[in-house]
Amino acid sequence: MSRMSNAHSFFRDKSVLITGASSGIGEELAWQLGQAGAKLTLAARRKDRLEGVAQKIAELGGSSRPVIVECDVTRDGDLERAVAEGVRAWGKLDVVFANAGFGVVAPLKKLTVGDYRRQLETNVFGVLRTIYASLPELEKSLGNLAIIGSVAGWIATPGASPYSMSKFALRALANAITPELRAFGIKVTLISPGFVASEIRITDNHGKLHTGSKDPIPPRMVVSTPDAVREILGAVARGKREQIVTR
């Protein structure tokens, strides 16, 4: 059996929550997990985009229509509501992808403390909110937690200090809680992508998408979203501690 077939078998009939599911890696996770027969709860701020993702998955025919939840990971209570709606629909929660995030990039002198705070609120505290909201259910199911970090959590680059700080923090968090949660039967996987095809590089420092903008990264350095997600799903299915996804 191929590695991808193993991953599909692992996720079949599992209840999976994905934050940031309206585009990029989150949307592709939803699509591939829908093909694998997972029972999905999709959370993001853009409900209209979630509706489109859910409809596309429902049209597969082999998977239940996903539960969609309008959710902002920076707001207290939104993640608890998303978890509750998923559990109400599917009766359990087996896997969580803490995927929501964006990038604040600029030289230090062009940034403010508010810019750093906004970056950490989504990329770090949004992940923490996701973990705390889902932890009781993951303990019941002896489930899996996947944290979407970045290779920017290994190497900081000029002009991207807020983003790198947030991803270094997630790597520290994952390293610390992996053995803690293992004691409760929960497997943690840190996903550290490099450049993956998504909207993150055409979204500004306030989270606004600029659809006409050109991706500044040369195509030869960018991993396709489907390829990246296949690696991610394989790593989670195998219970890997970390998966770096680059060219």
Phi, psi and chi 1 to 4 in degrees:
 res  aa     phi    psi   chi1   chi2   chi3   chi4
   1 MET       -  136.1 -173.3 -179.8  -76.4      -
   2 SER   -71.6  162.1   72.3      -      -      -
   3 ARG   -60.5  -38.4 -176.2  171.1  -75.0 -176.4
   4 MET   -69.0  -37.5 -159.0   59.4 -126.7      -
   5 SER   -62.8  -39.3  -63.2      -      -      -
   6 ASN   -60.4  -43.6  -79.1  -30.1      -      -
   7 ALA   -63.3  -43.8      -      -      -      -
   8 HIS   -60.9  -41.9  -86.3 -140.8      -      -
   9 SER   -62.9  -39.4  -62.9      -      -      -
  10 PHE   -62.0  -41.4  175.6   82.2      -      -
  11 PHE   -88.5  -11.6  -72.4  105.4      -      -
  12 ARG   -58.6  128.1 -171.9  171.3  -61.4  119.8
  13 ASP    68.0    5.1  -69.0  -35.3      -      -
  14 LYS   -80.7  144.1  -75.7 -148.9  167.4   44.0
  15 SER   -87.4  120.2  169.7      -      -      -
  16 VAL  -125.4  129.7 -178.0      -      -      -
  17 LEU  -104.1  130.8  168.3   66.9      -      -
  18 ILE  -125.0  121.3  -53.9  167.1      -      -
  19 THR   -90.4  156.1   66.0      -      -      -
  20 GLY    62.5   40.1      -      -      -      -
  21 ALA   -89.3    6.1      -      -      -      -
  22 SER   -88.3  -10.2   60.7      -      -      -
  23 SER  -162.4  170.9   65.1      -      -      -
  24 GLY    59.2 -137.6      -      -      -      -
  25 ILE   -60.7  -40.6  -71.8  174.4      -      -
  26 GLY   -61.9  -44.7      -      -      -      -
  27 GLU   -63.5  -42.7  180.0 -179.2    4.0      -
  28 GLU   -69.1  -36.3 -175.8   63.4   26.0      -
  29 LEU   -56.5  -46.6  -79.9  167.4      -      -
  30 ALA   -60.3  -44.2      -      -      -      -
  31 TRP   -64.0  -49.1  173.0 -117.5      -      -
  32 GLN   -69.5  -35.7  -68.9 -166.4   25.7      -
  33 LEU   -69.7  -33.2  -73.7  166.3      -      -
  34 GLY   -62.0  -41.5      -      -      -      -
  35 GLN   -65.1  -29.2  -69.3  176.7  -61.6      -
  36 ALA   -81.4   -7.0      -      -      -      -
  37 GLY    87.8   21.3      -      -      -      -
  38 ALA   -75.9  158.0      -      -      -      -
  39 LYS  -101.0  111.1  -59.4  178.3 -175.0  -56.3
  40 LEU  -103.5  142.5  -59.5  173.1      -      -
  41 THR  -120.8  116.8  -56.7      -      -      -
  42 LEU  -109.1  126.2  -52.0 -179.1      -      -
  43 ALA  -124.9  135.2      -      -      -      -
  44 ALA  -171.2  169.7      -      -      -      -
  45 ARG   -75.0  -32.5  -67.9  175.6  -57.5  163.5
  46 ARG   -93.4   91.8  -64.1  175.9  -68.8 -175.7
  47 LYS   -63.9  -34.3 -167.5  172.1 -177.3 -179.5
  48 ASP   -62.6  -39.4   57.8  -30.6      -      -
  49 ARG   -67.8  -39.6  -64.8  -79.6  -67.6  -95.4
  50 LEU   -61.1  -39.8  -71.7  178.0      -      -
  51 GLU   -58.0  -41.8  -69.5  -81.1    8.1      -
  52 GLY   -64.8  -42.3      -      -      -      -
  53 VAL   -63.5  -45.2  175.9      -      -      -
  54 ALA   -63.2  -40.9      -      -      -      -
  55 GLN   -64.2  -42.0 -177.2   59.3   32.2      -
  56 LYS   -61.3  -41.5 -179.0 -178.6  173.1 -175.1
  57 ILE   -69.4  -41.5  -68.3  167.1      -      -
  58 ALA   -60.9  -33.5      -      -      -      -
  59 GLU   -70.6  -12.5  -72.0  168.6   -1.2      -
  60 LEU   -60.8  -35.4  -78.7  172.3      -      -
  61 GLY    88.6  -26.1      -      -      -      -
  62 GLY   -97.7    5.4      -      -      -      -
  63 SER  -136.7  146.5 -176.2      -      -      -
  64 SER   -65.9  149.2  -56.8      -      -      -
  65 ARG   -63.7  131.3 -178.6 -178.1  173.9   86.7
  66 PRO   -62.5  150.6  -22.7   33.6      -      -
  67 VAL   -79.3  132.6  171.6      -      -      -
  68 ILE  -116.5  140.4   63.5  168.8      -      -
  69 VAL  -135.7  120.5 -175.5      -      -      -
  70 GLU   -69.1  122.5 -174.4  175.3   -9.2      -
  71 CYS  -151.2  131.9  172.5      -      -      -
  72 ASP  -115.1  116.1 -173.9  -24.0      -      -
  73 VAL   -68.0   -9.7  -61.8      -      -      -
  74 THR   -88.9   -4.2   67.8      -      -      -
  75 ARG  -103.9  128.2  -76.2 -158.6  -56.3 -110.0
  76 ASP   -61.6  135.8  -69.3  -23.5      -      -
  77 GLY    97.3  -26.1      -      -      -      -
  78 ASP   -64.6  -40.9  -84.7   22.3      -      -
  79 LEU   -70.0  -38.8  -87.3  -49.9      -      -
  80 GLU   -59.3  -40.1  -74.4   78.3    5.0      -
  81 ARG   -66.3  -41.1 -177.8  167.2   49.4   84.1
  82 ALA   -62.9  -44.2      -      -      -      -
  83 VAL   -63.1  -44.6  168.4      -      -      -
  84 ALA   -61.8  -41.2      -      -      -      -
  85 GLU   -67.7  -38.0  -68.7 -168.6   25.7      -
  86 GLY   -66.1  -43.7      -      -      -      -
  87 VAL   -67.4  -37.1  171.4      -      -      -
  88 ARG   -61.5  -39.1 -170.3  178.3  -57.3  119.9
  89 ALA   -77.9  -41.3      -      -      -      -
  90 TRP  -110.0  -10.0  -48.3  121.8      -      -
  91 GLY    82.9   -2.7      -      -      -      -
  92 LYS  -168.7  173.8   59.3  176.7 -177.7  170.8
  93 LEU  -140.1  117.7  178.6   61.3      -      -
  94 ASP  -102.7  -36.2  -61.4  -60.6      -      -
  95 VAL  -139.8  137.6 -175.4      -      -      -
  96 VAL  -126.4  130.1  172.4      -      -      -
  97 PHE  -107.9  105.5  -73.1   92.0      -      -
  98 ALA   -83.6   87.2      -      -      -      -
  99 ASN  -110.9  -22.3  167.5   71.4      -      -
 100 ALA   -60.6  135.3      -      -      -      -
 101 GLY   178.5  167.2      -      -      -      -
 102 PHE  -153.8  178.4   79.3  112.1      -      -
 103 GLY  -121.6  128.7      -      -      -      -
 104 VAL  -102.0  117.6  172.3      -      -      -
 105 VAL  -133.1  131.2  -68.3      -      -      -
 106 ALA   175.5  158.9      -      -      -      -
 107 PRO   -62.4  152.7  -20.5   32.2      -      -
 108 LEU   -48.7  -45.5  173.1   71.0      -      -
 109 LYS   -70.1  -14.0  -68.6 -176.7   72.3  172.4
 110 LYS   -98.6    1.6  -67.2 -172.9  176.5  180.0
 111 LEU  -108.7  162.4  -65.3  166.6      -      -
 112 THR  -121.7  168.3   66.3      -      -      -
 113 VAL   -58.7  -34.9  170.0      -      -      -
 114 GLY   -61.4  -36.3      -      -      -      -
 115 ASP   -63.7  -44.9  -68.3  -41.5      -      -
 116 TYR   -63.5  -41.9  -74.8   90.1      -      -
 117 ARG   -63.5  -42.3 -176.4  175.1  -74.1  117.4
 118 ARG   -63.6  -39.3 -170.6  170.5   59.1 -104.8
 119 GLN   -63.1  -48.0  178.0   71.3  101.1      -
 120 LEU   -69.5  -31.5  -63.1  178.1      -      -
 121 GLU   -60.9  -42.2 -171.4   63.4   53.6      -
 122 THR   -80.3  -54.6  -63.9      -      -      -
 123 ASN   -76.0  -26.1  -72.0   14.3      -      -
 124 VAL  -108.8  -59.6  178.9      -      -      -
 125 PHE   -69.3  -27.8  -67.4  103.7      -      -
 126 GLY   -64.4  -39.0      -      -      -      -
 127 VAL   -66.8  -43.2  168.5      -      -      -
 128 LEU   -61.0  -42.2  -81.7  171.3      -      -
 129 ARG   -59.9  -41.2  -74.0 -174.0  179.7   91.3
 130 THR   -62.4  -44.3  -55.1      -      -      -
 131 ILE   -64.3  -49.4  -67.0  169.9      -      -
 132 TYR   -62.6  -38.5  -81.4  119.7      -      -
 133 ALA   -67.8  -34.1      -      -      -      -
 134 SER   -96.0  -14.8   60.1      -      -      -
 135 LEU   -55.7  -45.7 -154.0   50.9      -      -
 136 PRO   -59.1  -38.6  -25.1   35.5      -      -
 137 GLU   -73.8  -37.4  -64.5  -60.9  -30.9      -
 138 LEU   -66.5  -32.9  -69.3  178.9      -      -
 139 GLU   -64.5  -40.0  -75.3 -171.6   28.6      -
 140 LYS   -63.7  -40.9  -68.4  177.3 -168.7  173.9
 141 SER   -92.1   -4.0   63.4      -      -      -
 142 LEU    51.5   53.8  -54.5 -179.8      -      -
 143 GLY   -92.3 -162.0      -      -      -      -
 144 ASN  -122.2  138.1  -66.2   74.2      -      -
 145 LEU  -119.5  122.0  168.4   65.7      -      -
 146 ALA  -111.9  123.8      -      -      -      -
 147 ILE  -106.4  123.3  -63.3  171.7      -      -
 148 ILE   -87.9  103.1  -53.2  -59.5      -      -
 149 GLY   -97.2 -133.4      -      -      -      -
 150 SER  -173.0  157.2  171.7      -      -      -
 151 VAL   -65.1  -16.0  -64.7      -      -      -
 152 ALA   -66.9  -10.9      -      -      -      -
 153 GLY   -85.5   -2.1      -      -      -      -
 154 TRP  -108.6  -38.4  -76.8   90.0      -      -
 155 ILE  -132.8  118.3  -58.1  170.3      -      -
 156 ALA   -89.0  139.4      -      -      -      -
 157 THR  -121.9  148.9   54.2      -      -      -
 158 PRO   -55.9  140.1  -24.0   34.3      -      -
 159 GLY    86.7   -0.8      -      -      -      -
 160 ALA  -134.7   32.2      -      -      -      -
 161 SER   -62.2  -40.1   55.8      -      -      -
 162 PRO   -62.6  -45.1  -21.6   34.0      -      -
 163 TYR   -64.2  -46.4 -175.0   70.0      -      -
 164 SER   -62.1  -41.9  -71.2      -      -      -
 165 MET   -56.8  -43.6  -77.0  172.0   64.4      -
 166 SER   -65.9  -37.4   73.1      -      -      -
 167 LYS   -80.3  -31.5  -63.9  -57.0 -176.1  177.3
 168 PHE   -61.3  -40.5  -93.8   79.4      -      -
 169 ALA   -62.8  -40.7      -      -      -      -
 170 LEU   -66.5  -36.9  -72.6 -173.7      -      -
 171 ARG   -65.8  -41.2 -170.1  160.6  149.0 -103.8
 172 ALA   -62.8  -42.9      -      -      -      -
 173 LEU   -59.9  -49.3  174.3   66.9      -      -
 174 ALA   -61.3  -43.7      -      -      -      -
 175 ASN   -62.3  -36.1  -74.0  -15.5      -      -
 176 ALA   -76.3  -41.8      -      -      -      -
 177 ILE   -88.6  -13.9   68.5  172.9      -      -
 178 THR   -56.9  -52.5  -66.6      -      -      -
 179 PRO   -69.4  -31.6   19.8  -29.0      -      -
 180 GLU   -61.5  -49.5  -68.5  179.9   18.3      -
 181 LEU   -77.3  -24.6  -63.8 -174.0      -      -
 182 ARG   -58.6  -34.3 -171.8 -173.6  -61.7  122.6
 183 ALA   -63.1  -20.1      -      -      -      -
 184 PHE  -104.5   10.3  -63.5   94.0      -      -
 185 GLY    85.1   10.4      -      -      -      -
 186 ILE  -100.2  130.5  -60.7  169.6      -      -
 187 LYS   -98.7  128.7  -67.1  166.4  -75.6  -63.8
 188 VAL  -108.1  131.1  178.1      -      -      -
 189 THR  -123.5  123.2  -58.7      -      -      -
 190 LEU   -92.0  123.9  174.3   63.7      -      -
 191 ILE  -100.8  123.9  -55.2  -63.1      -      -
 192 SER  -120.5   83.4  -63.5      -      -      -
 193 PRO   -75.5  152.4   -9.2   25.6      -      -
 194 GLY   -89.9 -129.2      -      -      -      -
 195 PHE   -83.7  113.9  -61.7  120.3      -      -
 196 VAL  -118.9  141.7  174.3      -      -      -
 197 ALA   -60.8  115.9      -      -      -      -
 198 SER  -165.1 -175.1   74.5      -      -      -
 199 GLU   -91.6    0.2  -66.0  176.9  -13.6      -
 200 ILE   -62.6  -32.8 -168.3  167.9      -      -
 201 ARG   -87.3   -3.7  -69.9  179.8  -62.5  -81.2
 202 ILE  -116.9   22.2   57.1  170.6      -      -
 203 THR  -111.8  131.3  -59.5      -      -      -
 204 ASP   -80.8 -177.4   67.2   21.2      -      -
 205 ASN   -67.3   -9.7  -72.1   -6.5      -      -
 206 HIS  -107.1   11.0  -66.6  -88.2      -      -
 207 GLY    81.7   12.7      -      -      -      -
 208 LYS   -90.7  130.2 -177.0  180.0  177.9 -177.6
 209 LEU   -80.5  135.7  177.5   67.4      -      -
 210 HIS  -116.8   92.8  -64.0  -92.2      -      -
 211 THR   -65.3  -25.8   50.8      -      -      -
 212 GLY   -85.6   -4.2      -      -      -      -
 213 SER   -74.9  153.7  -59.6      -      -      -
 214 LYS   -96.7  137.1 -172.8  175.7 -176.1  -64.6
 215 ASP   -63.7  123.8 -170.8  -24.5      -      -
 216 PRO   -74.0  -11.3   27.5  -33.7      -      -
 217 ILE   -90.9  131.4  -56.4  -58.1      -      -
 218 PRO   -58.7  138.4  -20.2   30.1      -      -
 219 PRO   -53.8  -32.2  -25.7   33.7      -      -
 220 ARG   -64.5  -18.1   70.2  179.0 -176.8  -81.0
 221 MET   -97.3   -4.1  -63.3  175.9   65.1      -
 222 VAL  -101.4  128.2  178.0      -      -      -
 223 VAL   -83.0  134.9 -179.6      -      -      -
 224 SER   -63.6  148.5   77.7      -      -      -
 225 THR   -61.2  -44.8  -39.8      -      -      -
 226 PRO   -59.4  -41.1  -26.3   36.0      -      -
 227 ASP   -64.6  -43.2  -74.3  -11.5      -      -
 228 ALA   -61.3  -44.0      -      -      -      -
 229 VAL   -69.0  -34.4  166.4      -      -      -
 230 ARG   -60.7  -41.3  -81.4 -170.5  -75.1  -88.4
 231 GLU   -64.3  -42.0  -78.6 -164.4   54.2      -
 232 ILE   -62.4  -48.4  -68.6  167.2      -      -
 233 LEU   -64.5  -39.0  -66.4 -179.8      -      -
 234 GLY   -62.5  -40.3      -      -      -      -
 235 ALA   -66.3  -42.9      -      -      -      -
 236 VAL   -66.6  -43.0  174.4      -      -      -
 237 ALA   -60.8  -33.6      -      -      -      -
 238 ARG   -87.2   -3.7  -62.9 -166.4  -55.8  -80.0
 239 GLY    70.0   29.6      -      -      -      -
 240 LYS   -66.1  147.9  -75.8 -169.2   69.1  174.7
 241 ARG   -74.3  -36.1 -176.6  162.0  180.0  158.6
 242 GLU  -152.3  145.3 -178.8  172.3   11.0      -
 243 GLN  -130.4  118.7 -179.7   69.1   35.9      -
 244 ILE   -92.7  129.2  -65.0  173.4      -      -
 245 VAL  -119.8   99.4 -177.3      -      -      -
 246 THR  -141.8  173.3   66.6      -      -      -
 247 ARG   -66.8      -  -79.7  -80.5 -167.5 -170.2
